Amino acid sequence: MAIFQCQIQVIKRSEGRSVVAAAAYRSASKLQNRYTGNVEDYSKKKWLKYSEIIFPENAPKKFQDRETLWNSVEEVEKGSRARLAREIVVALPSELSMEENIRLVQEYVRDAFVSDGMIADINIHNPPVKNEKGIPVDKNDQPVTDEKDMIFRNPHAHILLTVRPLDKNGDWQAKTQKEYVCKRGEETKAFTAEEFVQAKTEGWEKQYQYYKGHQKIWLTPSEAYMENLVRVSKNPRSTPYGRRNERIEFWNSKDAVFVYRKSWEEHVNKALERAGRQERVDCRSYEERGEDTISEIHLGPHASRRKDSDRYQMNEDIKSLNETNRHIRKILDDLEEQIREKNRAVYEKVAEHLGKLRGEIITARYHLENLEKRRDVLEKEIQPLKDSVVHIRNVQKTIREKDRQAEQKTARLGKELGGEFPVWSSRPAEIQAEIESEQEGIRFREERLVRILAEEGFADIREYEQKAASLAQMEKEAEMLEQKISLYEKKIQDYTERYESLCGRLQEEDIHSSEFKERRERWSSAYEQKASDSIQKHRHFRPEAFRRAVHKTDYALSHAVYLAGRTEYLVSRMQKMADEMSGDDRQRSP
């Protein structure tokens, strides 16, 4: 039967791995690794059924050569902890022919990866079933050498993917770009080097550090020219972390993992339907589907041949337990079939309400993502500024306390100096020296505060106070964002519970019927469009974020649909039957 398997891993240099070696192994070829100087030779490896490199239109033609492609990846990644490639390993349906599976993988790769700018190296393997000694066997577990007598039931595809997109010229894009903090009048804005070319024509200037007395301050060249200041260095002001490549950020996110697994599910089911097969796969875990089936342990080619191993026996126990669970579920299904009643009168209203709840959840998830994104940006801005402000605040507190003590001592010494002393006494001179020492200490602390302000990036105390006020405002905004995030999370939870409760009142058969499905999809589509129209009235509508909100919502709510005929419905019907039987007994009683 068709099974869902979609494993995702990253090939990292920090783990001692090489993408050239990985590509050579999966393609059963011999490749020269220019990064290590080694020759990766796996040309004797068997059971490779298909190999192909698929790339977007802007990729250079030279990347058709596997050795050139992956050596280019090794070359562009400089760090010892670099992420070299992403690998997706998918199990292919044994119900399909090899030609149908090749088409399935090609369509999946083009839709999920190549269309988004990745280069994909596809290799399909189909090793035979082997015995404990690693020798292929026939259906009677007898060793064989003739391929026609072997059993092939593990077709799978290795998909190696690049982790950097290509620009329009076919060059690898940077993972981050330096951003220059520019100024125009009182406006401040960050630009990349490419954006600055146009921004410069619009009056924007980079900022540099200049000497102003004992201080270093950030000014534009035109501002410094007016004051005839000397520049500290040629390095312009820039943001701390630069601008990260948004496409790479998504590729590395958990959202992408969900999208890739969901896409594989859809492509496999489409291929099975095209082949006239009834089997279907589901990317969700058994737990997410609300099933009590226990996942089997992945044995691999070696462990699966050792029938006396603990892992193999544990797998057999799990299979037996799952078979028992399937028998119990069949009894429950039969019970449901007996107590199921038709009540289609309210289904249109129910479908509309489900669609409305789904639309509300999508809207809430969209706004929640925007708020969380704004919160993360704000936290990155707050932390460095907060460190500086707290440092200055502590220094000010210490200086004020020492100045207060100095002033008290000066006042006391002044009173003492006003008294009468013998002509020969040296005390007046000592008092005067102490007063001058305390006054010098006050001046020193004032100068020290000015130096510390400059070290923390403040031009003067006024700028510090402005930044401190700005920090307080940002912290207040962050607190408000947290409140809003909590509110939207509560909304999502509330709407989801109401959705599950409503689904729980329906019969499972009717939920999955084509008639109710059509109604639900119609209302879902209508309220999804309504949610989109409502959000687009606001500025900065983000289509990708809206699509992610839709995917996450459907993924979460699909669990509620399954529960409709398994929990609340079954319990409520059984309770109703018990109440009816109890009522009949009371009527028959004298």
C-alpha positions as CSV (number, residue, x, y, z in Angstrom):
1,M,0.0,0.0,0.0
2,A,1.1,3.6,-0.6
3,I,2.8,5.1,2.5
4,F,3.8,8.7,3.2
5,Q,7.5,9.3,3.8
6,C,9.1,12.6,3.4
7,Q,12.4,13.0,5.3
8,I,14.2,16.4,5.3
9,Q,17.8,16.9,6.3
10,V,20.5,19.5,5.8
11,I,24.0,18.6,4.7
12,K,26.4,20.6,6.9
13,R,30.1,21.1,6.6
14,S,30.3,21.3,10.4
15,E,29.3,17.6,10.5
16,G,32.3,16.7,8.3
17,R,30.0,16.2,5.3
18,S,30.6,17.2,1.6
19,V,27.8,17.8,-0.8
20,V,30.0,16.6,-3.7
21,A,30.4,13.3,-1.9
22,A,26.7,13.1,-1.2
23,A,25.8,13.9,-4.9
24,A,28.3,11.2,-6.1
25,Y,26.9,8.6,-3.8
26,R,23.3,9.3,-4.7
27,S,24.0,9.4,-8.4
28,A,26.3,6.4,-8.4
29,S,29.0,8.5,-10.2
30,K,32.6,9.6,-9.9
31,L,33.1,13.2,-9.1
32,Q,36.2,15.3,-8.4
33,N,35.8,17.3,-5.1
34,R,37.8,20.5,-5.6
35,Y,37.2,21.6,-2.0
36,T,38.9,18.6,-0.4
37,G,41.0,17.4,-3.4
38,N,39.4,13.9,-3.1
39,V,37.8,11.9,-5.9
40,E,34.4,10.7,-4.8
41,D,33.9,7.4,-6.7
42,Y,30.6,5.5,-6.3
43,S,30.3,4.5,-9.9
44,K,30.0,0.8,-8.8
45,K,26.9,1.4,-6.7
46,K,23.8,-0.4,-8.0
47,W,20.1,0.1,-8.2
48,L,20.1,3.7,-9.5
49,K,17.0,3.8,-11.8
50,Y,16.9,7.5,-12.8
51,S,19.0,10.6,-12.4
52,E,18.4,14.2,-13.5
53,I,19.2,17.8,-12.6
54,I,16.4,20.3,-12.9
55,F,17.1,24.0,-12.5
56,P,15.3,27.3,-13.0
57,E,15.6,29.4,-16.2
58,N,18.1,31.8,-14.8
59,A,20.6,29.0,-13.9
60,P,23.8,28.7,-16.0
61,K,23.8,25.8,-18.5
62,K,27.1,24.6,-16.9
63,F,25.1,23.4,-13.9
64,Q,23.8,20.6,-16.0
65,D,27.1,19.0,-15.1
66,R,26.8,17.5,-11.6
67,E,30.4,18.0,-10.7
68,T,30.4,21.7,-11.8
69,L,27.2,22.3,-9.9
70,W,28.1,21.0,-6.5
71,N,31.7,22.1,-6.6
72,S,30.3,25.6,-7.2
73,V,28.2,25.2,-4.1
74,E,31.3,24.0,-2.1
75,E,33.2,27.1,-3.4
76,V,30.6,29.7,-2.6
77,E,30.1,28.5,1.0
78,K,33.2,29.7,2.8
79,G,32.4,28.9,6.5
80,S,33.4,25.8,8.4
81,R,29.8,25.6,9.7
82,A,28.2,26.2,6.3
83,R,24.9,24.6,5.2
84,L,25.7,23.1,1.9
85,A,22.5,21.6,0.6
86,R,19.1,20.3,1.7
87,E,18.1,16.7,1.0
88,I,14.5,15.4,0.7
89,V,14.1,11.7,0.7
90,V,10.6,10.5,-0.4
91,A,9.1,7.0,-0.6
92,L,7.6,6.4,-4.0
93,P,4.3,4.5,-4.3
94,S,4.9,0.9,-5.3
95,E,1.4,0.9,-7.0
96,L,2.9,3.1,-9.8
97,S,5.2,2.1,-12.5
98,M,8.8,3.6,-12.7
99,E,7.7,5.9,-15.5
100,E,4.8,7.2,-13.4
101,N,7.0,7.7,-10.4
102,I,9.6,9.6,-12.4
103,R,6.8,11.9,-13.6
104,L,5.6,12.3,-10.0
105,V,9.0,13.3,-8.7
106,Q,9.6,15.7,-11.6
107,E,6.3,17.5,-11.1
108,Y,6.8,17.7,-7.3
109,V,10.3,19.1,-7.7
110,R,9.3,21.7,-10.3
111,D,6.3,22.9,-8.3
112,A,7.8,22.9,-4.8
113,F,11.4,23.8,-5.4
114,V,12.5,24.8,-8.9
115,S,9.6,27.3,-9.2
116,D,11.0,28.9,-6.0
117,G,14.5,29.3,-7.4
118,M,16.2,26.1,-6.2
119,I,18.3,23.7,-8.3
120,A,17.3,20.0,-7.7
121,D,19.5,16.9,-8.2
122,I,17.1,13.9,-8.5
123,N,18.2,10.3,-8.1
124,I,15.7,7.4,-7.9
125,H,16.9,4.2,-6.2
126,N,15.0,0.9,-6.1
127,P,17.1,-1.7,-4.2
128,P,15.9,-5.3,-3.9
129,V,14.9,-7.1,-0.7
130,K,18.0,-8.8,0.8
131,N,18.7,-11.4,3.5
132,E,20.8,-11.1,6.6
133,K,24.0,-11.4,4.5
134,G,23.0,-8.6,2.2
135,I,22.2,-10.9,-0.7
136,P,19.1,-10.3,-2.8
137,V,16.3,-12.9,-2.3
138,D,13.2,-14.1,-4.1
139,K,9.7,-14.4,-2.8
140,N,10.7,-17.7,-1.0
141,D,13.6,-16.0,0.8
142,Q,16.1,-17.9,-1.4
143,P,19.3,-16.1,-2.6
144,V,19.2,-15.1,-6.3
145,T,21.4,-13.3,-8.7
146,D,18.9,-12.9,-11.6
147,E,17.2,-9.5,-11.3
148,K,13.9,-10.8,-12.6
149,D,13.6,-13.1,-9.6
150,M,14.3,-10.3,-7.0
151,I,11.7,-8.5,-5.0
152,F,11.6,-4.7,-5.5
153,R,9.3,-2.9,-3.0
154,N,11.3,0.1,-1.8
155,P,11.5,2.6,-4.6
156,H,12.5,6.0,-3.2
157,A,14.0,9.3,-4.5
158,H,16.8,11.4,-3.1
159,I,16.4,15.1,-4.0
160,L,19.4,17.3,-3.3
161,L,18.5,21.0,-3.3
162,T,20.7,24.1,-3.3
163,V,20.3,26.5,-0.3
164,R,21.0,29.7,-2.1
165,P,18.8,31.3,-4.9
166,L,20.4,32.6,-8.1
167,D,20.1,36.2,-9.2
168,K,19.0,37.2,-12.8
169,N,22.6,36.7,-14.0
170,G,22.8,33.2,-12.7
171,D,25.1,34.0,-9.8
172,W,24.6,32.8,-6.2
173,Q,22.8,35.3,-4.1
174,A,24.2,36.4,-0.7
175,K,22.5,35.1,2.4
176,T,22.7,38.6,3.9
177,Q,23.4,42.0,2.4
178,K,25.0,44.9,4.1
179,E,22.7,47.8,4.9
180,Y,23.9,51.4,5.1
181,V,22.1,53.7,7.5
182,C,21.5,56.8,5.3
183,K,20.1,60.2,6.1
184,R,18.2,62.9,4.1
185,G,17.3,65.9,6.2
186,E,15.8,64.6,9.4
187,E,14.9,61.2,7.8
188,T,16.9,58.1,8.4
189,K,16.6,54.9,6.3
190,A,18.7,51.8,5.6
191,F,19.7,50.8,2.0
192,T,21.6,48.0,0.4
193,A,24.5,49.0,-1.9
194,E,22.3,48.3,-4.9
195,E,19.4,50.4,-3.5
196,F,21.7,53.2,-2.6
197,V,22.6,53.9,-6.2
198,Q,19.0,55.1,-6.8
199,A,18.7,56.6,-3.3
200,K,21.7,58.8,-3.8
201,T,20.0,60.5,-6.7
202,E,17.1,61.3,-4.4
203,G,19.3,63.1,-1.9
204,W,20.2,60.3,0.5
205,E,23.7,60.3,2.0
206,K,25.7,57.7,3.9
207,Q,26.8,58.6,7.5
208,Y,30.4,58.5,8.7
209,Q,32.0,59.1,12.0
210,Y,33.7,62.6,12.5
211,Y,35.7,64.1,15.3
212,K,33.9,66.9,17.1
213,G,36.1,68.0,19.9
214,H,36.7,64.9,22.0
215,Q,33.7,63.1,20.6
216,K,33.0,61.0,17.6
217,I,29.6,61.6,16.0
218,W,27.8,60.2,13.0
219,L,27.2,62.8,10.2
220,T,26.7,62.9,6.5
221,P,29.5,64.4,4.4
222,S,27.5,67.6,3.7
223,E,26.8,68.1,7.4
224,A,30.4,67.6,8.3
225,Y,31.5,70.0,5.5
226,M,29.5,72.8,7.1
227,E,31.4,72.4,10.3
228,N,34.7,71.6,8.7
229,L,35.1,68.3,10.6
230,V,37.6,65.5,10.1
231,R,36.4,62.0,9.3
232,V,37.4,59.2,11.6
233,S,37.4,56.4,9.0
234,K,36.1,55.5,5.6
235,N,33.6,53.0,7.0
236,P,30.0,54.2,6.7
237,R,27.4,53.5,9.3
238,S,25.5,50.2,8.8
239,T,22.8,48.1,10.5
240,P,24.2,45.4,13.0
241,Y,23.0,42.3,11.1
242,G,22.4,43.4,7.6
243,R,19.4,42.4,5.5
244,R,18.7,38.7,5.4
245,N,17.6,37.1,2.2
246,E,13.8,36.6,2.7
247,R,13.7,33.6,0.3
248,I,16.4,31.8,2.2
249,E,14.8,32.6,5.5
250,F,11.6,30.9,4.3
251,W,13.5,27.8,3.0
252,N,15.0,27.4,6.4
253,S,11.7,27.9,8.3
254,K,9.4,25.3,9.9
255,D,6.6,26.7,7.6
256,A,8.6,25.5,4.6
257,V,8.9,22.0,6.1
258,F,5.1,21.9,6.3
259,V,4.6,23.2,2.8
260,Y,7.1,20.7,1.3
261,R,5.5,17.7,3.1
262,K,1.9,18.9,2.2
263,S,3.0,19.4,-1.4
264,W,4.4,15.8,-1.6
265,E,1.1,14.5,-0.2
266,E,-0.9,16.4,-2.8
267,H,1.3,15.3,-5.7
268,V,1.3,11.6,-4.6
269,N,-2.5,11.6,-4.3
270,K,-2.8,13.3,-7.7
271,A,-0.6,10.6,-9.3
272,L,-2.5,7.8,-7.7
273,E,-5.8,9.3,-8.8
274,R,-4.4,9.7,-12.3
275,A,-3.4,6.0,-12.3
276,G,-6.9,5.0,-11.3
277,R,-5.8,3.9,-7.8
278,Q,-7.9,4.2,-4.7
279,E,-5.0,4.5,-2.2
280,R,-4.2,7.9,-0.7
281,V,-1.5,9.2,1.6
282,D,-1.6,11.8,4.4
283,C,1.3,13.9,5.6
284,R,0.0,14.2,9.2
285,S,1.1,11.9,12.0
286,Y,-1.3,9.4,13.4
287,E,-1.7,11.5,16.5
288,E,-2.6,14.6,14.4
289,R,-5.1,12.5,12.5
290,G,-6.7,11.5,15.8
291,E,-5.8,7.8,15.3
292,D,-4.4,5.4,17.9
293,T,-2.2,3.6,15.4
294,I,1.4,3.4,16.7
295,S,4.2,4.4,14.2
296,E,6.5,1.6,13.3
297,I,10.3,1.9,13.8
298,H,12.3,2.7,10.7
299,L,14.7,-0.3,10.4
300,G,16.7,0.5,7.3
301,P,18.2,-2.0,4.9
302,H,20.5,-3.6,7.5
303,A,18.2,-3.8,10.5
304,S,15.3,-5.2,8.4
305,R,17.4,-8.3,7.6
306,R,18.1,-9.1,11.3
307,K,15.0,-10.8,12.4
308,D,16.5,-11.7,15.8
309,S,17.3,-8.1,16.7
310,D,15.3,-6.3,19.4
311,R,14.3,-3.5,17.0
312,Y,12.9,-6.0,14.5
313,Q,10.9,-7.8,17.3
314,M,9.7,-4.5,18.6
315,N,8.4,-3.6,15.1
316,E,6.6,-6.9,14.9
317,D,4.9,-6.2,18.3
318,I,3.9,-2.8,17.1
319,K,2.4,-4.4,13.9
320,S,0.4,-6.9,16.1
321,L,-0.9,-4.1,18.4
322,N,-1.9,-2.0,15.4
323,E,-3.8,-4.9,14.0
324,T,-5.7,-5.2,17.3
325,N,-6.4,-1.5,17.2
326,R,-7.7,-1.8,13.7
327,H,-10.1,-4.6,14.8
328,I,-11.4,-2.4,17.7
329,R,-11.9,0.6,15.3
330,K,-13.8,-1.7,13.0
331,I,-16.2,-2.6,15.8
332,L,-16.6,1.2,16.6
333,D,-17.2,1.9,12.9
334,D,-20.0,-0.8,12.8
335,L,-21.5,0.8,15.9
336,E,-21.5,4.2,14.3
337,E,-23.1,2.8,11.2
338,Q,-26.0,1.5,13.3
339,I,-26.6,4.7,15.3
340,R,-26.1,7.2,12.5
341,E,-29.0,9.4,11.6
342,K,-29.6,11.7,8.8
343,N,-30.2,15.4,9.6
344,R,-29.5,17.4,6.4
345,A,-31.9,20.2,7.2
346,V,-29.2,22.1,9.1
347,Y,-26.2,21.3,7.0
348,E,-26.3,24.4,4.9
349,K,-26.3,26.5,8.0
350,V,-23.6,24.4,9.7
351,A,-21.4,24.6,6.5
352,E,-21.8,28.4,6.5
353,H,-20.9,28.7,10.2
354,L,-17.9,26.5,9.7
355,G,-16.8,28.6,6.7
356,K,-17.2,31.8,8.8
357,L,-15.2,30.4,11.7
358,R,-12.5,29.3,9.3
359,G,-12.4,32.8,7.8
360,E,-12.1,34.3,11.3
361,I,-9.2,32.0,12.2
362,I,-7.4,32.8,8.9
363,T,-7.8,36.6,9.7
364,A,-6.6,36.1,13.3
365,R,-3.6,34.0,12.2
366,Y,-2.6,36.6,9.5
367,H,-2.7,39.4,12.1
368,L,-0.9,37.3,14.6
369,E,2.0,36.6,12.3
370,N,2.3,40.3,11.5
371,L,2.3,41.2,15.2
372,E,4.9,38.5,16.0
373,K,7.1,39.7,13.2
374,R,6.8,43.3,14.5
375,R,7.5,42.1,18.0
376,D,10.7,40.3,16.9
377,V,11.9,43.4,15.1
378,L,11.2,45.6,18.1
379,E,13.0,43.3,20.5
380,K,16.1,43.4,18.3
381,E,16.0,47.2,18.3
382,I,15.2,47.4,22.1
383,Q,18.0,45.2,23.5
384,P,21.2,47.1,22.4
385,L,19.5,50.5,23.2
386,K,18.4,49.2,26.5
387,D,21.9,48.1,27.4
388,S,23.3,51.5,26.6
389,V,20.5,53.4,28.5
390,V,20.8,51.2,31.6
391,H,24.6,51.7,31.6
392,I,24.3,55.5,31.4
393,R,21.5,55.5,34.0
394,N,23.7,53.5,36.5
395,V,26.6,55.8,35.8
396,Q,24.4,58.9,36.4
397,K,23.1,57.4,39.7
398,T,26.7,56.8,40.9
399,I,27.8,60.3,39.9
400,R,24.9,62.0,41.5
401,E,25.6,60.2,44.8
402,K,29.2,61.0,44.7
403,D,28.5,64.7,43.8
404,R,26.0,64.9,46.6
405,Q,28.6,63.6,49.1
406,A,31.1,66.1,47.7
407,E,28.8,69.0,48.0
408,Q,27.9,68.1,51.6
409,K,31.6,67.8,52.4
410,T,32.4,71.1,50.7
411,A,29.6,72.9,52.6
412,R,30.9,71.5,55.9
413,L,34.5,72.5,55.1
414,G,33.2,76.0,54.1
415,K,31.6,76.4,57.5
416,E,34.8,75.3,59.2
417,L,36.8,77.7,57.0
418,G,34.7,80.6,58.3
419,G,35.8,80.0,61.8
420,E,38.8,81.6,63.6
421,F,42.2,80.0,63.5
422,P,45.6,81.0,65.0
423,V,47.9,82.9,62.8
424,W,50.4,80.0,62.8
425,S,47.6,77.3,61.9
426,S,47.9,75.5,58.6
427,R,44.3,74.2,58.8
428,P,42.7,76.9,56.5
429,A,45.1,76.0,53.7
430,E,44.3,72.3,54.2
431,I,40.5,73.0,54.1
432,Q,40.9,75.1,50.9
433,A,42.8,72.2,49.3
434,E,40.2,69.7,50.3
435,I,37.4,72.0,48.8
436,E,39.3,72.3,45.5
437,S,39.9,68.5,45.5
438,E,36.1,67.9,45.8
439,Q,35.3,70.4,43.1
440,E,37.9,68.9,40.8
441,G,36.2,65.5,41.5
442,I,32.9,66.9,40.4
443,R,34.4,68.3,37.2
444,F,36.1,64.9,36.5
445,R,32.9,63.0,36.9
446,E,31.1,65.4,34.5
447,E,33.8,64.8,31.9
448,R,33.7,61.1,32.6
449,L,29.9,61.1,31.9
450,V,30.5,62.9,28.6
451,R,33.1,60.3,27.6
452,I,30.8,57.4,28.5
453,L,27.9,59.0,26.6
454,A,30.2,59.1,23.5
455,E,31.3,55.5,24.0
456,E,27.7,54.4,24.0
457,G,27.0,56.4,20.8
458,F,25.3,59.5,22.3
459,A,26.4,62.9,21.2
460,D,25.3,64.6,24.4
461,I,23.0,64.2,27.4
462,R,20.1,65.6,25.4
463,E,20.4,62.8,22.8
464,Y,20.7,60.3,25.6
465,E,17.4,61.5,27.1
466,Q,15.7,61.4,23.7
467,K,16.9,57.8,23.2
468,A,15.8,56.9,26.7
469,A,12.4,58.3,26.0
470,S,12.3,56.5,22.7
471,L,13.2,53.2,24.5
472,A,10.4,53.7,27.0
473,Q,8.0,54.2,24.1
474,M,9.3,51.1,22.3
475,E,9.0,49.0,25.5
476,K,5.4,50.3,25.9
477,E,4.7,49.3,22.3
478,A,6.3,45.9,22.9
479,E,4.0,45.4,25.9
480,M,0.9,46.4,23.8
481,L,2.1,44.0,21.1
482,E,2.2,41.1,23.7
483,Q,-1.3,41.9,24.8
484,K,-2.5,41.9,21.2
485,I,-0.7,38.6,20.5
486,S,-2.3,37.0,23.5
487,L,-5.7,38.3,22.4
488,Y,-5.3,36.8,18.9
489,E,-4.0,33.5,20.3
490,K,-7.1,33.3,22.5
491,K,-9.3,34.2,19.6
492,I,-7.7,31.4,17.5
493,Q,-8.1,28.9,20.3
494,D,-11.8,30.0,20.9
495,Y,-12.7,29.8,17.2
496,T,-11.0,26.4,16.9
497,E,-12.8,25.0,19.9
498,R,-16.1,26.2,18.5
499,Y,-15.2,24.7,15.1
500,E,-14.4,21.3,16.7
501,S,-17.5,21.5,18.8
502,L,-19.7,22.1,15.8
503,C,-18.0,19.3,13.8
504,G,-18.6,17.0,16.8
505,R,-22.3,17.4,16.4
506,L,-22.2,16.0,12.8
507,Q,-22.1,12.5,11.6
508,E,-18.8,11.4,10.1
509,E,-20.4,10.0,7.0
510,D,-22.1,13.3,6.2
511,I,-19.0,15.3,6.9
512,H,-17.1,13.4,4.3
513,S,-20.0,13.2,1.9
514,S,-19.6,15.0,-1.5
515,E,-22.7,17.0,-0.8
516,F,-21.6,18.4,2.5
517,K,-18.0,18.8,1.3
518,E,-19.3,20.9,-1.6
519,R,-21.2,23.1,0.8
520,R,-18.4,23.5,3.2
521,E,-15.9,24.3,0.4
522,R,-18.2,26.8,-1.1
523,W,-18.7,28.7,2.2
524,S,-15.0,28.3,3.1
525,S,-14.0,29.8,-0.2
526,A,-16.5,32.7,0.2
527,Y,-15.4,33.6,3.7
528,E,-11.7,33.1,2.8
529,Q,-12.2,35.7,0.0
530,K,-14.1,37.9,2.4
531,A,-11.2,37.7,4.9
532,S,-8.7,38.5,2.1
533,D,-10.8,41.5,0.9
534,S,-11.0,42.8,4.5
535,I,-7.3,42.5,5.1
536,Q,-6.4,44.1,1.8
537,K,-8.2,47.3,2.9
538,H,-5.3,47.8,5.2
539,R,-1.9,48.8,3.9
540,H,1.0,46.4,3.2
541,F,-1.0,43.3,2.4
542,R,1.4,40.3,2.3
543,P,0.0,37.5,0.1
544,E,2.6,34.9,1.3
545,A,1.6,35.5,4.9
546,F,-2.0,35.1,4.0
547,R,-1.3,31.8,2.2
548,R,0.6,30.6,5.2
549,A,-2.4,31.5,7.5
550,V,-4.7,29.5,5.2
551,H,-2.3,26.5,5.2
552,K,-1.9,26.5,9.0
553,T,-5.7,26.9,9.5
554,D,-6.6,24.1,7.2
555,Y,-3.9,21.9,8.8
556,A,-5.3,22.5,12.3
557,L,-9.0,22.2,11.4
558,S,-8.6,19.0,9.4
559,H,-8.1,17.3,12.8
560,A,-11.5,18.6,13.9
561,V,-13.2,17.1,10.9
562,Y,-11.9,13.6,11.7
563,L,-13.0,13.9,15.4
564,A,-16.6,14.6,14.2
565,G,-17.5,11.0,14.1
566,R,-15.2,9.6,16.7
567,T,-15.7,11.4,20.0
568,E,-18.5,13.8,20.7
569,Y,-20.8,12.3,18.2
570,L,-20.3,8.7,19.3
571,V,-20.6,9.6,23.0
572,S,-23.6,11.8,22.5
573,R,-25.4,9.1,20.4
574,M,-24.7,6.4,22.9
575,Q,-25.9,8.6,25.7
576,K,-29.1,9.4,23.8
577,M,-29.7,5.7,23.2
578,A,-29.2,5.0,26.9
579,D,-31.6,7.7,27.8
580,E,-34.2,6.4,25.4
581,M,-33.8,2.8,26.7
582,S,-34.1,4.1,30.3
583,G,-37.3,6.1,29.3
584,D,-38.9,3.0,27.8
585,D,-38.2,1.0,31.0
586,R,-39.9,3.6,33.1
587,Q,-43.0,3.6,30.8
588,R,-43.2,-0.2,31.1
589,S,-42.9,-0.1,34.9
590,P,-46.3,-0.4,36.7
